């Protein structure tokens, strides 16, 4: 199957109300007609990813040329006690989508996470490095990857990390609010990753999809897993310090260990992802996370 040549492709965006989904509504629009779906109100279609009949009906009614699945169960700590719903949304649903889309030859872009890795290294993870999730969220996302790939669908899976943006619930917005409310904050300094702007991730998704639909790339040749994060790395403490440095707040930041801030779900100590493959395959160069943060902060101003 070569790249599609549909003049105005019909793009089904699942999870359109989420942090990344909101950005995708805008970045996908120049490619084709965006049809949105979510379990929440405010989209073109309602869908319950835990219900196979609901998912099948959505695909039959929309007849898309491509699907972008931005829906996920992302409450990392709650997943430790809500395993069943995390399993249905993060693991079962991608496999179900893949099986449906394979039959119709429809490509899909799906998102995964750095939490599929154990974090017991000091070098950025490549796509084919051994996995070893430490929590339920990471385990269900990894199973979702495997089920989607095993379905035989033309799937491109984008693993990302530490998502923040101008809307939704994320570290950047939480820090900005707390800087104004607190005199001192204790921030974890022994977990290292790559902050990733939701807008940048949406823009990369649109570039990938455009090259699959109207470019020269054959979907079958490039399907698989890719890493997409802000370039560079930081601890949560580094991230917070950088955010604070852009403001006039007098809040003091104190670095602490993960042991001093216990959480129900274990996090990998090091989950930086290597972005080389997305460059080699699609020619997409990812910006340093600090550059993206400056752009996001300009929007917030």
C-alpha positions in Angstrom: 0.0 0.0 0.0 1.5 3.3 -1.0 0.8 6.7 0.5 -2.9 7.7 0.1 -3.7 10.5 -2.3 -7.1 11.5 -1.0 -7.5 15.2 -1.8 -9.2 15.9 1.6 -8.8 13.0 3.9 -11.3 12.3 6.7 -9.4 12.2 10.0 -10.9 10.6 13.1 -9.5 12.0 16.3 -10.4 10.0 19.4 -9.8 11.8 22.7 -10.3 15.2 21.2 -11.0 16.8 24.6 -7.7 15.9 26.2 -4.6 18.0 26.5 -3.0 16.6 23.3 -6.3 16.1 21.6 -7.2 19.8 21.9 -3.9 20.7 20.1 -4.5 18.1 17.5 -7.9 19.6 16.5 -5.9 22.6 15.3 -2.8 21.0 13.8 -4.6 18.3 11.9 -7.1 20.8 10.3 -4.8 21.8 7.4 -4.5 18.1 6.4 -8.1 17.2 6.0 -11.5 17.2 7.7 -11.1 16.4 11.4 -14.0 14.4 12.9 -13.8 14.3 16.7 -14.8 11.6 19.2 -14.7 11.4 23.0 -16.4 9.9 26.0 -17.1 13.5 27.0 -19.5 16.0 25.5 -18.4 18.6 23.0 -17.3 16.4 20.1 -18.8 15.1 16.9 -19.3 11.6 18.2 -19.5 9.9 21.6 -17.4 6.7 22.0 -16.7 4.4 24.9 -13.3 2.8 24.3 -14.2 0.1 26.9 -17.1 -1.1 24.7 -16.2 -2.9 21.5 -19.6 -2.2 19.9 -19.2 1.5 20.6 -15.8 1.5 18.9 -17.0 -0.6 15.9 -20.0 1.7 15.4 -17.8 4.8 15.5 -15.5 3.4 12.7 -18.4 2.3 10.6 -20.2 5.6 10.9 -17.2 7.9 10.3 -15.4 5.8 7.6 -12.1 7.7 8.2 -9.0 7.7 6.0 -6.8 7.7 9.2 -7.3 7.5 12.9 -5.4 9.4 15.7 -6.0 7.9 19.1 -5.2 10.5 21.8 -7.4 8.8 24.4 -5.8 7.1 27.4 -6.2 6.5 31.1 -3.4 8.7 32.4 -4.0 8.9 36.2 -0.8 7.1 37.1 -1.3 6.8 40.8 -5.1 6.0 40.6 -4.3 3.2 38.1 -2.7 1.2 41.0 -6.2 0.7 42.4 -8.2 1.1 39.2 -6.5 -1.6 37.2 -9.6 -2.8 35.4 -10.4 0.5 33.7 -6.7 1.3 33.0 -6.5 -2.1 31.3 -9.6 -1.6 29.2 -8.6 1.9 28.0 -4.8 1.5 27.7 -4.5 -2.1 26.6 -7.7 -3.6 25.3 -8.9 -0.6 23.3 -5.8 -0.2 21.1 -5.9 -3.9 20.2 -9.6 -3.6 19.4 -9.0 -0.5 17.3 -6.2 -2.2 15.5 -8.3 -5.3 14.6 -11.1 -3.1 13.2 -8.8 -0.8 11.2 -6.7 -3.7 9.7 -9.8 -5.0 8.0 -10.4 -1.7 6.3 -6.8 -0.8 5.7 -7.0 2.4 7.8 -3.7 3.7 9.3 -3.7 4.7 13.0 -1.4 6.9 15.1 -1.4 6.0 18.8 0.5 7.4 21.8 2.4 5.6 24.5 4.7 6.6 27.3 8.3 6.6 28.7 6.8 4.6 31.6 7.2 1.4 29.7 10.8 1.5 30.8 12.3 0.6 34.2 14.6 3.6 34.3 17.6 1.6 35.4 20.1 3.1 32.9 21.8 6.4 32.2 21.5 6.5 28.4 18.5 7.6 26.5 16.2 4.7 25.6 15.9 3.6 22.0 12.7 2.1 20.6 13.9 -1.5 20.7 15.5 -1.4 24.2 14.2 -3.8 26.8 11.1 -2.6 28.6 10.2 -3.1 32.2 7.3 -0.9 33.5 7.3 -0.2 37.3 3.6 0.6 37.6 0.1 -0.4 36.3 -0.1 2.6 34.0 3.2 1.7 32.3 2.3 -2.0 32.1 -1.1 -1.3 30.5 0.3 1.2 28.0 3.0 -1.4 27.0 0.3 -4.1 26.5 -1.6 -1.6 24.4 1.4 -1.2 22.2 1.9 -4.9 21.8 -1.8 -5.6 21.1 -2.0 -2.8 18.5 1.1 -4.0 16.7 0.0 -7.7 16.9 -3.3 -6.8 15.3 -1.5 -6.2 12.0 -2.9 -2.7 11.6 -0.8 0.0 9.9 0.1 1.6 13.2 2.6 4.3 14.1 3.0 4.5 17.9 4.6 7.6 19.3 6.1 7.2 22.8 6.2 10.5 24.6 6.8 11.8 28.1 6.2 14.6 30.7 3.5 16.3 28.7 2.6 19.9 29.6 0.7 22.7 27.9 -1.4 25.8 28.2 -4.5 23.9 29.2 -5.4 20.8 31.0 -3.8 19.4 34.2 0.0 19.3 34.0 3.2 20.2 35.9 3.6 23.6 34.2 0.2 24.9 35.2 0.4 23.4 38.7 3.8 25.1 39.3 2.6 28.5 38.1 -0.3 28.3 40.4 1.7 27.1 43.4 4.5 29.6 42.9 2.0 32.3 43.6 0.5 30.5 46.6 3.5 29.1 48.5 6.7 30.4 50.0 8.5 27.1 49.5 8.0 24.0 47.4 9.7 20.6 47.7 10.4 19.2 44.2 11.7 15.7 43.3 15.2 15.9 41.9 16.1 12.2 41.3 13.7 11.5 38.4 15.0 12.5 35.0 13.0 12.8 31.8 12.3 15.1 28.9 9.5 17.8 29.2 7.4 17.7 26.1 5.0 20.5 25.0 1.6 19.2 23.9 1.6 21.6 20.9 5.0 20.2 19.7 3.7 16.6 19.9 0.6 17.5 18.0 2.7 19.2 15.3 4.9 16.2 14.9 1.8 14.0 14.7 0.5 16.1 11.9 3.8 16.0 10.0 3.9 12.2 10.3 0.3 11.8 9.2 0.7 14.2 6.2 3.6 12.2 5.0 1.7 8.9 5.3 -1.4 10.3 3.6 -0.1 12.5 0.8 3.6 12.0 0.9 6.0 9.4 -0.6 6.2 7.1 2.4 4.5 3.7 2.3 2.7 3.0 5.6 3.7 -0.6 5.7 7.4 0.4 5.6 7.4 2.8 8.5 4.8 1.4 10.9 6.1 0.7 14.4 7.2 2.5 17.5 8.9 6.0 17.5 10.1 8.2 20.4 8.9 11.9 20.4 9.9 14.1 23.3 11.5 17.5 23.8 15.2 17.2 23.2 17.5 17.2 26.2 16.7 16.2 29.7 15.8 17.5 33.2 14.7 16.5 36.6 11.4 17.7 38.0 13.4 20.1 40.1 15.2 21.4 37.0 11.9 21.8 35.2 10.4 23.7 38.1 13.5 26.0 38.5 13.3 26.8 34.8 9.6 27.7 35.0 10.2 29.8 38.2 13.1 31.7 36.4 10.6 33.1 33.9 8.4 34.6 36.7 8.8 37.2 39.4 7.5 35.0 42.2 9.6 34.7 45.4 8.8 31.0 46.0 11.9 29.0 47.2 12.4 25.6 45.7 14.0 22.8 47.6 15.2 19.6 45.9 14.1 16.3 47.5 14.4 12.6 46.8 11.5 10.4 45.6 11.6 8.7 48.9 10.7 12.0 50.6 7.6 12.3 48.3 6.1 8.8 48.3 3.4 8.0 45.7 1.3 4.9 45.1 2.9 4.3 41.8 6.7 3.9 41.3 8.3 6.1 38.7 11.4 5.3 36.6 14.5 7.2 37.8 15.6 7.8 34.3 13.2 7.8 31.3 14.9 10.0 28.7 13.9 8.8 25.2 16.2 8.8 22.1 14.5 10.7 19.3 16.9 9.6 16.5 14.5 7.2 14.7 11.8 9.9 14.1 14.5 12.0 12.4 15.9 9.2 10.3 12.5 8.0 9.1 10.4 11.2 8.8 13.1 13.9 8.8 11.6 15.6 11.9 14.1 17.4 14.2 12.7 17.9 17.7 13.5 21.1 19.5 15.1 21.4 22.9 12.6 21.3 25.7 13.6 24.7 27.0 12.8 26.3 23.6 9.4 24.7 23.5 8.8 25.9 27.1 9.6 29.5 26.1 7.1 29.3 23.3 4.4 27.8 25.5 5.0 30.5 28.2 4.7 33.2 25.5 1.2 31.8 24.7 0.2 31.9 28.4 1.3 35.5 28.7 
